[in-house]
Amino acid sequence: MTAHEGLVTDVFSRKIALRAALLCPAGLSGRTERGVKELKPIGLWIIVLLTMLLGLVPASAAPIDDQFQAWLQNDLWPEAKARGISKKTFDAAFIGVKPNLKLPDLVMPGEKPTPPEKRHQGEFGPRASYFAGTIVRAVTTGARTRQSANARVLALIEKRYGVPGDIVLAIWGRETGFGAAKMPYDAFEVLGTKAFMSTKKDFFRTEVLAALEIVERGLAPVNAMKSSWAGALGQPQFMPTSFLKHAVDFDGDGRPDIWNSTPDVLASIANYLVHYGWVRGRGWGTEVIAPANVSCSLEGPDQGKKISDWVAMGIRRADGKAFQAGELKAEGFLLMPAGRSGPAFIVTPNFYVLKEYNTSDLYALFIGHAADRIAKGDATFAGTWGPVGDLHRSDVAALQQALEAKGYDVGSADGLPGFKTRRSIGVWQAKNGKPATCFPDASLVAQLK
C-alpha cells in the first residue's frame, strides 16, 4: 500500500467511525425498542445538521490504483479506440500497470500543482562543470573505440543523411553512454502515470497514445517498450511521437529497433537531425574571440549575419585560422552561453538543429564540442568559463518578470536564462551605463526587483 493509499484508507475509516457515532450519539437516546434507539427531537436535529455538514465534505477518493484503472477504461481507451488501437493492444500494454507515484512532477487527483520550491539549476552553476574533462572524455573516448567497428554504417549514414558520424556518435554517447545506460522503466507505466496525473497531462497523453500506436503497428512489442523515467525510448532517447516520425530500420530486419540495433540507433539519430533541417556540408560552428566592441546583446538565432560581417566587426576564430571562403558568405550567429563570463562562438543553423534534440544551448554546444574532439583530438576551449553567479531559478524568474515589466522580451519568465534573457540583460545594462555582461547575477536581481 502506498503512503497516499494509506492516507485515503485512514481518512475513510475515520469518516465511517464519525458517521457511526452520529447515528448513535451518547446522551441523546431515549427508550430502546426492538434494538433501535428512539431519539429525542433535539438529537434528530443535531444529526440532520451534522449529516448536512458531512455532505459538504467530499467523499473519500477511491485508491489511486482504482482511479487510474477507471481513467484507463473510461477516458484513455475511448480515444485510443478512435485512433485505431485494438483492445488487445491496449490491454496488453496496461496489464498489471499501476501508477508510479515515485515519478517527478505528479499532482494527486483533486489537488492543484504546487509551485516548486527555490532550487538550484545546472544552468546557473559553473559552466565549466558541464564541460568537465571527465564527462567530455567519456563521450570522445567511447566514440573513438566505436568508430572503426561502425565505420561502414557511419559512412552509409553520412552519405544518405549528410550528418557527420562524429555528431551522431556524440549524441549517442551523451544520451545513453553508447547504450550502456539501462532503460529500467516500463514505458506504459511512466507515460500512463504522467498522462493521468502529471503537470503536463496533455503532452504525455499524446505520447502514451503514440506508444500504443508503436505496438499496434508492430514496430515494437509491448515487452520491448523500455524507457527512461521521462518516458524516452531506447538508446537515442526518443519520445514515442519522435519514434514514429524518425526511427529508421537501417539494418533491414523489418522494423526499427532503437533498443538493440546499433545501425538503427545511429541512422535514427541522423534522420531526426535531417528532419529538423540539418544542412549537409556545414559544421555546427566554431569558438571565436569577440572583442569588446561586439555587444553580447547581438546573440541569438534571429540576429544572424554573414560571417564576413562578423569578421568585419573584429571577430576572429579562436584557433587562429581563417574562416573558409565558402563560409564567409554564409550566415552565422553569435552564441555566448555565459555572457561575457565564458567563451564566444559563431554557430551555423546546424547548431540550432542540435538544439532541437535537447532545447539547451549547453547541450547543443556539448555535442558540437565533443564531435570536434572526436574528429580532431581532445582540445579544450580556448576561452575560460568564469563565475556566473549562484542563483535560484525563482530569482532568475523574478529578474525576467522585472525585465518584461520594462518592455524587454525574455522569451518566457521561466527562470531559465536563454538567449533572449541574456541579451535583454545586456541591453538593459548598456542603457543604464553598466558594462554589458549578458548574464544574471545576484546584484542584477537586486537592482531590477
C-alpha positions in Angstrom: 0.0 0.0 0.0 1.4 3.4 -0.9 1.5 6.3 1.5 -1.3 8.0 -0.4 -3.4 4.9 -0.3 -2.8 4.6 3.4 -3.9 8.2 4.0 -7.0 7.7 1.9 -7.9 4.5 3.9 -7.3 6.2 7.2 -9.5 9.2 6.3 -12.2 6.8 5.0 -12.1 4.8 8.3 -12.4 7.9 10.4 -15.4 9.1 8.4 -17.2 5.8 8.9 -16.5 6.0 12.6 -17.8 9.6 12.7 -21.0 8.6 10.9 -21.5 5.7 13.3 -21.1 8.0 16.3 -23.6 10.4 14.8 -26.2 7.6 14.3 -25.8 6.6 18.0 -24.8 9.8 19.8 -24.2 9.3 23.5 -26.6 11.2 25.8 -29.2 11.8 23.0 -31.0 8.5 23.1 -34.5 7.8 24.6 -36.0 4.4 25.2 -35.0 1.4 23.2 -37.5 -0.6 21.1 -36.5 -3.7 19.1 -32.9 -2.7 19.3 -33.4 0.7 17.8 -32.8 3.8 19.9 -35.6 6.3 19.8 -34.0 9.7 19.6 -35.3 12.9 21.2 -36.2 15.7 18.8 -33.1 17.7 19.7 -31.0 14.6 18.8 -32.7 14.3 15.4 -32.0 18.0 14.6 -28.3 17.6 15.6 -28.0 14.5 13.5 -29.6 16.2 10.5 -27.3 19.2 10.9 -24.2 17.2 11.2 -25.2 14.9 8.3 -25.7 18.0 6.2 -22.2 19.2 7.2 -20.7 15.9 6.3 -22.3 16.2 2.9 -20.2 19.3 2.4 -17.0 17.2 2.8 -16.2 15.4 -0.4 -16.4 11.6 -0.2 -13.1 9.9 0.2 -11.4 9.4 -3.1 -11.0 5.8 -4.3 -7.5 4.5 -4.0 -5.2 5.8 -6.7 -4.9 2.4 -8.4 -8.7 2.2 -8.8 -8.9 5.8 -10.1 -6.1 5.0 -12.6 -7.9 1.9 -13.8 -11.2 3.9 -14.2 -9.3 6.6 -16.1 -7.8 4.0 -18.4 -11.1 2.4 -19.3 -13.4 5.4 -19.3 -11.1 8.1 -20.6 -8.0 6.9 -22.4 -9.4 3.7 -24.0 -12.2 5.5 -26.0 -9.7 7.9 -27.6 -7.2 5.0 -28.2 -10.0 3.0 -29.9 -11.0 6.0 -32.0 -7.3 6.2 -33.2 -7.4 2.6 -34.3 -5.8 0.9 -31.3 -7.2 -2.6 -30.7 -8.5 -3.7 -27.3 -5.9 -6.5 -27.5 -3.0 -4.0 -27.8 -4.5 -1.7 -25.1 -5.0 -4.4 -22.6 -1.5 -5.9 -23.3 0.1 -2.5 -22.7 -1.6 -1.9 -19.4 -1.9 -5.3 -17.9 -0.6 -5.1 -14.3 0.4 -1.5 -14.7 -0.2 0.8 -11.7 0.6 4.5 -11.4 4.2 5.0 -10.3 4.0 7.7 -7.6 7.8 8.0 -7.3 8.0 9.8 -10.7 8.5 13.6 -10.5 6.1 16.4 -11.3 2.9 14.5 -10.3 -0.3 16.0 -9.0 -2.6 13.8 -7.0 -6.2 13.7 -8.3 -8.3 16.5 -7.0 -5.2 18.5 -5.9 -3.6 21.5 -7.5 0.0 21.7 -8.6 2.2 23.5 -6.1 4.9 25.8 -7.3 8.4 24.4 -7.0 10.5 25.5 -4.1 13.5 27.5 -4.7 16.2 25.3 -6.2 19.5 25.5 -7.9 19.7 24.7 -11.6 22.6 23.3 -13.7 22.2 26.3 -16.0 23.2 28.7 -13.2 26.2 26.8 -11.9 29.7 27.0 -13.3 29.7 26.2 -17.0 33.0 24.5 -16.6 31.3 21.7 -14.7 29.0 21.0 -17.6 32.1 20.5 -19.8 34.2 18.8 -17.2 37.1 16.8 -18.8 35.9 13.5 -17.4 32.4 14.0 -18.8 33.6 15.0 -22.3 36.3 12.4 -22.4 33.8 9.6 -21.6 32.0 10.6 -24.8 35.0 11.2 -27.0 37.0 8.1 -25.9 33.9 5.9 -26.1 33.2 7.3 -29.6 36.7 6.6 -30.9 36.5 3.0 -29.7 33.3 2.5 -31.7 34.3 4.4 -34.9 36.2 1.5 -36.5 33.6 -1.1 -35.6 30.8 1.0 -37.1 32.8 2.7 -39.9 30.8 1.2 -42.7 27.4 2.1 -41.1 28.6 5.6 -40.3 29.8 6.1 -43.8 26.5 5.0 -45.3 24.6 7.2 -42.9 26.6 10.3 -43.8 26.1 9.5 -47.4 22.4 9.2 -47.1 21.6 11.9 -44.5 24.6 14.2 -44.7 25.2 14.2 -40.9 28.8 13.5 -39.9 29.5 10.4 -37.9 31.2 12.4 -35.2 27.9 14.3 -34.5 25.9 11.0 -34.4 28.4 9.4 -32.1 28.5 12.4 -29.8 24.7 12.3 -29.4 24.7 8.5 -28.9 27.4 8.8 -26.2 25.7 11.7 -24.4 22.2 10.3 -24.4 22.9 6.8 -23.1 26.6 6.2 -22.9 26.5 4.3 -26.3 23.7 2.1 -25.0 25.3 1.3 -21.6 22.6 3.2 -19.7 19.8 0.9 -18.8 16.2 1.6 -19.6 14.7 0.4 -16.3 11.1 1.6 -16.7 8.0 0.2 -18.5 7.1 3.0 -20.9 3.4 2.4 -20.4 3.8 2.8 -16.6 5.7 6.0 -17.0 3.6 7.6 -19.8 0.3 6.3 -18.3 1.1 7.7 -14.9 2.1 11.1 -16.3 -0.9 11.3 -18.6 -3.1 10.6 -15.7 -1.6 12.8 -13.0 1.4 14.9 -14.1 1.7 18.7 -14.5 1.8 18.1 -18.3 -1.1 15.8 -18.8 -1.8 16.7 -22.4 1.8 16.3 -23.5 2.0 12.8 -22.0 -1.4 11.8 -23.2 -0.2 12.4 -26.8 2.9 10.4 -26.0 1.1 7.4 -24.5 -1.2 7.2 -27.4 1.8 7.3 -29.7 3.3 4.4 -27.7 0.2 2.4 -28.2 0.4 3.1 -31.9 4.0 1.8 -32.0 2.8 -1.5 -30.6 -0.4 -1.6 -32.8 1.7 -1.2 -35.9 4.0 -4.0 -35.0 7.0 -1.7 -34.7 7.9 -3.0 -31.3 6.3 -5.5 -28.9 4.9 -4.4 -25.6 7.8 -6.0 -23.6 10.4 -4.1 -25.6 8.9 -0.7 -24.7 11.5 0.2 -22.1 12.1 3.9 -21.3 13.7 6.4 -19.0 11.9 7.9 -16.1 10.6 10.6 -18.5 9.2 8.0 -21.0 12.0 8.4 -23.6 12.7 5.2 -25.5 15.8 3.3 -26.3 19.4 4.4 -27.0 18.6 7.7 -28.8 16.0 8.6 -26.1 13.1 9.3 -28.5 9.7 10.1 -27.1 7.1 7.9 -28.8 6.0 10.6 -31.2 9.6 11.1 -32.3 10.0 7.3 -32.7 7.0 7.3 -35.1 8.5 10.2 -37.1 12.2 9.4 -37.1 13.0 5.8 -36.1 14.7 4.0 -39.0 15.1 0.3 -39.9 18.7 0.6 -41.2 19.7 -3.0 -40.7 16.9 -4.2 -42.9 15.3 -6.6 -40.4 11.8 -5.2 -41.0 11.4 -2.9 -38.0 13.3 0.0 -36.4 14.9 -1.3 -33.1 16.3 1.6 -31.2 16.9 -0.5 -28.1 19.2 -3.2 -29.6 20.3 -2.4 -33.2 23.3 -0.1 -33.5 22.6 0.7 -37.2 19.0 1.6 -36.4 20.1 3.7 -33.4 22.7 5.7 -35.4 20.5 6.2 -38.5 17.6 7.2 -36.4 19.6 10.0 -34.8 20.8 11.2 -38.2 17.2 11.1 -39.6 16.0 13.1 -36.6 18.5 15.9 -37.3 17.7 15.9 -41.0 14.0 16.3 -40.2 14.8 19.5 -38.3 16.9 21.0 -41.1 20.5 19.7 -40.8 22.5 21.4 -43.6 24.7 19.0 -45.4 28.3 20.2 -45.7 28.3 22.7 -42.9 29.6 22.2 -39.4 27.9 23.3 -36.2 30.1 26.4 -35.5 33.5 27.4 -34.0 34.8 29.2 -31.0 35.8 32.8 -31.6 37.3 35.8 -29.9 34.6 38.6 -29.6 36.2 41.9 -28.9 34.6 44.4 -26.5 33.1 46.4 -29.3 30.9 43.4 -30.3 28.0 43.6 -27.9 26.9 40.3 -26.2 23.4 41.5 -26.9 23.8 40.6 -30.5 23.4 36.9 -29.6 20.6 34.8 -31.0 19.3 32.8 -34.0 17.2 35.8 -35.1 20.2 38.2 -35.3 22.3 36.3 -37.9 24.8 38.0 -40.2 27.1 36.9 -42.9 30.2 35.5 -41.3 32.2 38.1 -43.4 30.2 40.8 -41.5 31.2 39.3 -38.1 34.8 39.3 -39.3 34.5 42.9 -40.3 33.4 43.7 -36.7 36.6 42.2 -35.4 35.6 38.6 -34.6 38.3 36.0 -35.2 38.4 32.3 -34.9 39.9 31.3 -31.5 42.3 28.7 -33.2 43.8 31.5 -35.2 42.7 30.0 -38.5 40.8 32.0 -41.2 37.2 31.2 -41.9 36.9 29.2 -45.2 36.0 31.3 -48.2 32.7 29.5 -48.7 31.7 30.1 -45.0 32.3 33.8 -45.3 29.3 34.2 -47.5 27.1 32.0 -45.3 25.0 33.1 -42.3 26.4 32.7 -38.8 25.0 33.6 -35.3 26.7 34.8 -32.2 26.5 32.5 -29.2 27.6 33.5 -25.7 26.0 31.0 -23.3 27.7 32.5 -20.2 27.6 36.1 -21.5 31.0 37.8 -21.0 31.9 35.2 -18.4 32.7 32.5 -20.9 33.8 31.6 -24.5 32.1 33.0 -27.5 31.1 31.2 -30.7 29.9 31.8 -34.2 27.4 29.0 -34.9 25.6 27.8 -38.0 22.0 26.8 -38.4 23.1 23.3 -37.6 23.7 24.3 -34.0 20.0 25.1 -33.7 19.2 21.7 -35.2 21.3 20.1 -32.4 19.3 22.2 -30.0 16.1 20.5 -31.3 17.4 17.3 -29.8 17.5 18.9 -26.4 16.4 22.5 -26.0 19.5 23.7 -24.2 22.3 25.8 -25.5 24.8 24.0 -23.3 23.6 20.6 -24.6 24.0 21.6 -28.3 27.4 23.1 -27.5 28.4 19.9 -25.7 27.5 17.8 -28.8 29.4 20.1 -31.2 32.4 20.4 -29.0 32.5 16.6 -28.4 32.2 15.9 -32.1 35.1 18.2 -32.8 37.2 16.4 -30.2 36.2 13.0 -31.6 37.4 14.1 -35.1 40.4 16.3 -34.2 41.7 15.3 -30.7 41.0 16.4 -27.2 41.5 20.2 -27.5 39.6 22.2 -24.8 38.0 25.6 -25.2 40.4 28.5 -25.8 38.3 30.7 -23.6 37.6 30.0 -19.9 34.3 29.6 -18.1 34.2 32.2 -15.4 31.8 32.6 -12.5 28.2 33.2 -13.5 26.6 33.6 -10.1 24.8 31.1 -7.9 21.1 31.9 -8.3 17.9 30.1 -7.7 15.5 29.5 -10.6 13.0 31.7 -8.8 15.5 34.5 -8.6 16.0 34.5 -12.4 12.2 34.3 -13.0 11.8 37.4 -10.8 14.5 39.1 -12.9 12.8 38.1 -16.1 9.5 39.4 -14.8 11.1 42.8 -13.9 12.6 43.0 -17.4 9.2 42.1 -19.0 7.6 44.9 -17.0 10.2 47.3 -18.6 9.2 46.1 -22.1 12.0 43.6 -22.7 11.5 40.3 -24.5 12.9 37.5 -22.3 11.1 34.7 -24.2 9.4 33.4 -21.1 9.7 34.2 -17.4 10.5 30.5 -16.6 13.7 31.0 -14.6 15.9 29.7 -17.4 18.5 32.2 -18.8 18.1 31.6 -22.5 19.5 33.8 -25.2 16.6 36.3 -25.1 17.1 36.8 -21.4 20.8 37.1 -21.8 20.7 39.7 -24.5 17.9 41.7 -22.8 20.1 41.9 -19.7 22.9 43.2 -21.9 20.7 45.9 -23.5 19.4 47.0 -20.0 22.9 47.1 -18.7 24.1 49.3 -21.6 21.2 51.6 -21.3 21.9 52.1 -17.6 25.5 52.8 -18.1 26.8 49.5 -16.8 29.2 47.0 -18.5 27.2 44.5 -20.5 27.7 41.0 -19.1 24.6 39.4 -20.6 24.1 37.0 -17.7 22.1 37.2 -14.5 23.8 37.6 -11.1 22.7 38.5 -7.6 23.4 42.2 -7.8 21.4 42.4 -11.1 18.5 40.6 -9.5 18.6 43.1 -6.6 18.8 46.1 -9.0 15.9 45.0 -11.1 13.5 43.9 -8.4 
